[in-house]
Amino acid sequence: MIFTWETHDQRLRRFMKISPLKKLEWLRQMQEFTLKTSTKRLNMIRRKLREDRAIKRGKKP
């Protein structure tokens, strides 16, 4: 049990100790879950936002 609040720096250090491979795996699992649970409408909205951001950065979708 944590009896004191951790500072912002302590929290960053704790997260930095996690390996990049584990972070990427966690992100992939989150993406898969989001895709499985999202409706077609939500996926369409996400795709449209992704395309709009790509256009603003000067990249083709």
HELIX and SHEET records of a PDB file:
HELIX    1   1 HIS A    8  MET A   16  1                                   9    
HELIX    2   2 PRO A   20  THR A   37  1                                  18    
HELIX    3   3 LYS A   40  LYS A   56  1                                  17    
END                                                                             
